[in-house]
Amino acid sequence: MLTGQAWREDVMRGLAGGADGYITKPFDRDVLLTGIRAVLGLG
């Protein structure tokens, strides 16, 4: 999930709702790529 909602409650709700990962905006390119790789099981 990529969102501007960064409060702890938002993260917990997103993950509880089925998100495999949670990245907030603004984001660093490397953080995004690391999150994508983790969800895909690539690293």
mmCIF file as gemmi writes it, N, C-alpha and C atoms, coordinates in Angstrom:
data_model
loop_
_atom_site.group_PDB
_atom_site.id
_atom_site.type_symbol
_atom_site.label_atom_id
_atom_site.label_alt_id
_atom_site.label_comp_id
_atom_site.label_asym_id
_atom_site.label_entity_id
_atom_site.label_seq_id
_atom_site.pdbx_PDB_ins_code
_atom_site.Cartn_x
_atom_site.Cartn_y
_atom_site.Cartn_z
_atom_site.occupancy
_atom_site.B_iso_or_equiv
_atom_site.pdbx_formal_charge
_atom_site.auth_seq_id
_atom_site.auth_asym_id
_atom_site.pdbx_PDB_model_num
ATOM 1 N N . MET Axp A 1 ? 0.849 -1.161 0 1 0 ? 1 A 1
ATOM 2 C CA . MET Axp A 1 ? 0 0 0 1 0 ? 1 A 1
ATOM 3 C C . MET Axp A 1 ? 0.898 1.228 0 1 0 ? 1 A 1
ATOM 4 N N . LEU Axp A 2 ? 0.591 2.173 -0.841 1 0 ? 2 A 1
ATOM 5 C CA . LEU Axp A 2 ? 1.315 3.442 -0.897 1 0 ? 2 A 1
ATOM 6 C C . LEU Axp A 2 ? 0.307 4.538 -0.601 1 0 ? 2 A 1
ATOM 7 N N . THR Axp A 3 ? 0.549 5.296 0.459 1 0 ? 3 A 1
ATOM 8 C CA . THR Axp A 3 ? -0.432 6.27 0.909 1 0 ? 3 A 1
ATOM 9 C C . THR Axp A 3 ? 0.223 7.439 1.622 1 0 ? 3 A 1
ATOM 10 N N . GLY Axp A 4 ? -0.531 8.485 1.806 1 0 ? 4 A 1
ATOM 11 C CA . GLY Axp A 4 ? -0.082 9.637 2.564 1 0 ? 4 A 1
ATOM 12 C C . GLY Axp A 4 ? -0.457 9.539 4.031 1 0 ? 4 A 1
ATOM 13 N N . GLN Axp A 5 ? -1.176 8.484 4.394 1 0 ? 5 A 1
ATOM 14 C CA . GLN Axp A 5 ? -1.619 8.291 5.777 1 0 ? 5 A 1
ATOM 15 C C . GLN Axp A 5 ? -0.531 7.589 6.571 1 0 ? 5 A 1
ATOM 16 N N . ALA Axp A 6 ? 0.135 8.33 7.469 1 0 ? 6 A 1
ATOM 17 C CA . ALA Axp A 6 ? 1.302 7.778 8.138 1 0 ? 6 A 1
ATOM 18 C C . ALA Axp A 6 ? 1.115 7.51 9.628 1 0 ? 6 A 1
ATOM 19 N N . TRP Axp A 7 ? -0.057 7.781 10.166 1 0 ? 7 A 1
ATOM 20 C CA . TRP Axp A 7 ? -0.268 7.52 11.588 1 0 ? 7 A 1
ATOM 21 C C . TRP Axp A 7 ? -0.241 6.025 11.857 1 0 ? 7 A 1
ATOM 22 N N . ARG Axp A 8 ? 0.208 5.651 13.026 1 0 ? 8 A 1
ATOM 23 C CA . ARG Axp A 8 ? 0.298 4.232 13.406 1 0 ? 8 A 1
ATOM 24 C C . ARG Axp A 8 ? -1.034 3.518 13.19 1 0 ? 8 A 1
ATOM 25 N N . GLU Axp A 9 ? -2.115 4.156 13.561 1 0 ? 9 A 1
ATOM 26 C CA . GLU Axp A 9 ? -3.445 3.549 13.406 1 0 ? 9 A 1
ATOM 27 C C . GLU Axp A 9 ? -3.757 3.275 11.932 1 0 ? 9 A 1
ATOM 28 N N . ASP Axp A 10 ? -3.332 4.183 11.06 1 0 ? 10 A 1
ATOM 29 C CA . ASP Axp A 10 ? -3.549 4 9.619 1 0 ? 10 A 1
ATOM 30 C C . ASP Axp A 10 ? -2.778 2.786 9.102 1 0 ? 10 A 1
ATOM 31 N N . VAL Axp A 11 ? -1.533 2.666 9.553 1 0 ? 11 A 1
ATOM 32 C CA . VAL Axp A 11 ? -0.695 1.54 9.139 1 0 ? 11 A 1
ATOM 33 C C . VAL Axp A 11 ? -1.322 0.226 9.608 1 0 ? 11 A 1
ATOM 34 N N . MET Axp A 12 ? -1.72 0.18 10.869 1 0 ? 12 A 1
ATOM 35 C CA . MET Axp A 12 ? -2.316 -1.032 11.419 1 0 ? 12 A 1
ATOM 36 C C . MET Axp A 12 ? -3.605 -1.404 10.679 1 0 ? 12 A 1
ATOM 37 N N . ARG Axp A 13 ? -4.422 -0.411 10.386 1 0 ? 13 A 1
ATOM 38 C CA . ARG Axp A 13 ? -5.676 -0.651 9.667 1 0 ? 13 A 1
ATOM 39 C C . ARG Axp A 13 ? -5.395 -1.171 8.247 1 0 ? 13 A 1
ATOM 40 N N . GLY Axp A 14 ? -4.407 -0.597 7.58 1 0 ? 14 A 1
ATOM 41 C CA . GLY Axp A 14 ? -4.057 -1.042 6.229 1 0 ? 14 A 1
ATOM 42 C C . GLY Axp A 14 ? -3.573 -2.47 6.21 1 0 ? 14 A 1
ATOM 43 N N . LEU Axp A 15 ? -2.682 -2.801 7.142 1 0 ? 15 A 1
ATOM 44 C CA . LEU Axp A 15 ? -2.154 -4.159 7.199 1 0 ? 15 A 1
ATOM 45 C C . LEU Axp A 15 ? -3.24 -5.154 7.612 1 0 ? 15 A 1
ATOM 46 N N . ALA Axp A 16 ? -4.082 -4.752 8.557 1 0 ? 16 A 1
ATOM 47 C CA . ALA Axp A 16 ? -5.187 -5.628 8.982 1 0 ? 16 A 1
ATOM 48 C C . ALA Axp A 16 ? -6.19 -5.825 7.848 1 0 ? 16 A 1
ATOM 49 N N . GLY Axp A 17 ? -6.289 -4.838 6.958 1 0 ? 17 A 1
ATOM 50 C CA . GLY Axp A 17 ? -7.21 -4.921 5.835 1 0 ? 17 A 1
ATOM 51 C C . GLY Axp A 17 ? -6.69 -5.736 4.657 1 0 ? 17 A 1
ATOM 52 N N . GLY Axp A 18 ? -5.46 -6.245 4.788 1 0 ? 18 A 1
ATOM 53 C CA . GLY Axp A 18 ? -4.947 -7.124 3.748 1 0 ? 18 A 1
ATOM 54 C C . GLY Axp A 18 ? -3.748 -6.622 2.97 1 0 ? 18 A 1
ATOM 55 N N . ALA Axp A 19 ? -3.25 -5.43 3.281 1 0 ? 19 A 1
ATOM 56 C CA . ALA Axp A 19 ? -2.067 -4.931 2.575 1 0 ? 19 A 1
ATOM 57 C C . ALA Axp A 19 ? -0.855 -5.798 2.908 1 0 ? 19 A 1
ATOM 58 N N . ASP Axp A 20 ? -0.039 -6.092 1.913 1 0 ? 20 A 1
ATOM 59 C CA . ASP Axp A 20 ? 1.177 -6.876 2.126 1 0 ? 20 A 1
ATOM 60 C C . ASP Axp A 20 ? 2.319 -6.007 2.642 1 0 ? 20 A 1
ATOM 61 N N . GLY Axp A 21 ? 2.243 -4.721 2.404 1 0 ? 21 A 1
ATOM 62 C CA . GLY Axp A 21 ? 3.248 -3.774 2.852 1 0 ? 21 A 1
ATOM 63 C C . GLY Axp A 21 ? 2.625 -2.399 2.95 1 0 ? 21 A 1
ATOM 64 N N . TYR Axp A 22 ? 3.325 -1.464 3.568 1 0 ? 22 A 1
ATOM 65 C CA . TYR Axp A 22 ? 2.766 -0.129 3.779 1 0 ? 22 A 1
ATOM 66 C C . TYR Axp A 22 ? 3.895 0.887 3.661 1 0 ? 22 A 1
ATOM 67 N N . ILE Axp A 23 ? 3.848 1.725 2.659 1 0 ? 23 A 1
ATOM 68 C CA . ILE Axp A 23 ? 4.854 2.764 2.443 1 0 ? 23 A 1
ATOM 69 C C . ILE Axp A 23 ? 4.123 4.092 2.375 1 0 ? 23 A 1
ATOM 70 N N . THR Axp A 24 ? 4.643 5.075 3.105 1 0 ? 24 A 1
ATOM 71 C CA . THR Axp A 24 ? 3.976 6.375 3.141 1 0 ? 24 A 1
ATOM 72 C C . THR Axp A 24 ? 4.684 7.391 2.249 1 0 ? 24 A 1
ATOM 73 N N . LYS Axp A 25 ? 3.882 8.334 1.745 1 0 ? 25 A 1
ATOM 74 C CA . LYS Axp A 25 ? 4.404 9.418 0.913 1 0 ? 25 A 1
ATOM 75 C C . LYS Axp A 25 ? 4.762 10.588 1.823 1 0 ? 25 A 1
ATOM 76 N N . PRO Axp A 26 ? 5.73 11.376 1.504 1 0 ? 26 A 1
ATOM 77 C CA . PRO Axp A 26 ? 6.656 11.165 0.39 1 0 ? 26 A 1
ATOM 78 C C . PRO Axp A 26 ? 7.581 10 0.723 1 0 ? 26 A 1
ATOM 79 N N . PHE Axp A 27 ? 8.018 9.291 -0.292 1 0 ? 27 A 1
ATOM 80 C CA . PHE Axp A 27 ? 8.85 8.119 -0.079 1 0 ? 27 A 1
ATOM 81 C C . PHE Axp A 27 ? 10.152 8.255 -0.835 1 0 ? 27 A 1
ATOM 82 N N . ASP Axp A 28 ? 11.126 7.541 -0.336 1 0 ? 28 A 1
ATOM 83 C CA . ASP Axp A 28 ? 12.427 7.457 -0.98 1 0 ? 28 A 1
ATOM 84 C C . ASP Axp A 28 ? 12.371 6.31 -1.987 1 0 ? 28 A 1
ATOM 85 N N . ARG Axp A 29 ? 12.924 6.495 -3.15 1 0 ? 29 A 1
ATOM 86 C CA . ARG Axp A 29 ? 12.905 5.484 -4.206 1 0 ? 29 A 1
ATOM 87 C C . ARG Axp A 29 ? 13.444 4.148 -3.712 1 0 ? 29 A 1
ATOM 88 N N . ASP Axp A 30 ? 14.54 4.177 -2.966 1 0 ? 30 A 1
ATOM 89 C CA . ASP Axp A 30 ? 15.146 2.938 -2.477 1 0 ? 30 A 1
ATOM 90 C C . ASP Axp A 30 ? 14.23 2.227 -1.477 1 0 ? 30 A 1
ATOM 91 N N . VAL Axp A 31 ? 13.525 2.991 -0.655 1 0 ? 31 A 1
ATOM 92 C CA . VAL Axp A 31 ? 12.578 2.398 0.295 1 0 ? 31 A 1
ATOM 93 C C . VAL Axp A 31 ? 11.443 1.715 -0.465 1 0 ? 31 A 1
ATOM 94 N N . LEU Axp A 32 ? 10.946 2.365 -1.509 1 0 ? 32 A 1
ATOM 95 C CA . LEU Axp A 32 ? 9.887 1.781 -2.324 1 0 ? 32 A 1
ATOM 96 C C . LEU Axp A 32 ? 10.35 0.478 -2.972 1 0 ? 32 A 1
ATOM 97 N N . LEU Axp A 33 ? 11.523 0.503 -3.588 1 0 ? 33 A 1
ATOM 98 C CA . LEU Axp A 33 ? 12.043 -0.699 -4.249 1 0 ? 33 A 1
ATOM 99 C C . LEU Axp A 33 ? 12.3 -1.823 -3.254 1 0 ? 33 A 1
ATOM 100 N N . THR Axp A 34 ? 12.804 -1.496 -2.075 1 0 ? 34 A 1
ATOM 101 C CA . THR Axp A 34 ? 13.025 -2.504 -1.036 1 0 ? 34 A 1
ATOM 102 C C . THR Axp A 34 ? 11.697 -3.108 -0.595 1 0 ? 34 A 1
ATOM 103 N N . GLY Axp A 35 ? 10.675 -2.282 -0.439 1 0 ? 35 A 1
ATOM 104 C CA . GLY Axp A 35 ? 9.36 -2.78 -0.051 1 0 ? 35 A 1
ATOM 105 C C . GLY Axp A 35 ? 8.762 -3.681 -1.116 1 0 ? 35 A 1
ATOM 106 N N . ILE Axp A 36 ? 8.908 -3.319 -2.357 1 0 ? 36 A 1
ATOM 107 C CA . ILE Axp A 36 ? 8.401 -4.145 -3.461 1 0 ? 36 A 1
ATOM 108 C C . ILE Axp A 36 ? 9.119 -5.491 -3.497 1 0 ? 36 A 1
ATOM 109 N N . ARG Axp A 37 ? 10.429 -5.456 -3.361 1 0 ? 37 A 1
ATOM 110 C CA . ARG Axp A 37 ? 11.203 -6.707 -3.371 1 0 ? 37 A 1
ATOM 111 C C . ARG Axp A 37 ? 10.784 -7.616 -2.203 1 0 ? 37 A 1
ATOM 112 N N . ALA Axp A 38 ? 10.558 -7.022 -1.034 1 0 ? 38 A 1
ATOM 113 C CA . ALA Axp A 38 ? 10.164 -7.808 0.137 1 0 ? 38 A 1
ATOM 114 C C . ALA Axp A 38 ? 8.81 -8.479 -0.089 1 0 ? 38 A 1
ATOM 115 N N . VAL Axp A 39 ? 7.851 -7.746 -0.635 1 0 ? 39 A 1
ATOM 116 C CA . VAL Axp A 39 ? 6.523 -8.311 -0.885 1 0 ? 39 A 1
ATOM 117 C C . VAL Axp A 39 ? 6.6 -9.43 -1.921 1 0 ? 39 A 1
ATOM 118 N N . LEU Axp A 40 ? 7.462 -9.259 -2.911 1 0 ? 40 A 1
ATOM 119 C CA . LEU Axp A 40 ? 7.605 -10.287 -3.957 1 0 ? 40 A 1
ATOM 120 C C . LEU Axp A 40 ? 8.516 -11.441 -3.541 1 0 ? 40 A 1
ATOM 121 N N . GLY Axp A 41 ? 9.128 -11.323 -2.366 1 0 ? 41 A 1
ATOM 122 C CA . GLY Axp A 41 ? 10.021 -12.38 -1.89 1 0 ? 41 A 1
ATOM 123 C C . GLY Axp A 41 ? 11.358 -12.413 -2.593 1 0 ? 41 A 1
ATOM 124 N N . LEU Axp A 42 ? 11.809 -11.251 -3.059 1 0 ? 42 A 1
ATOM 125 C CA . LEU Axp A 42 ? 13.063 -11.166 -3.811 1 0 ? 42 A 1
ATOM 126 C C . LEU Axp A 42 ? 14.242 -10.643 -3.006 1 0 ? 42 A 1
ATOM 127 N N . GLY Axp A 43 ? 14.079 -10.479 -1.73 1 0 ? 43 A 1
ATOM 128 C CA . GLY Axp A 43 ? 15.231 -9.984 -0.996 1 0 ? 43 A 1
ATOM 129 C C . GLY Axp A 43 ? 14.996 -9.443 0.31 1 0 ? 43 A 1
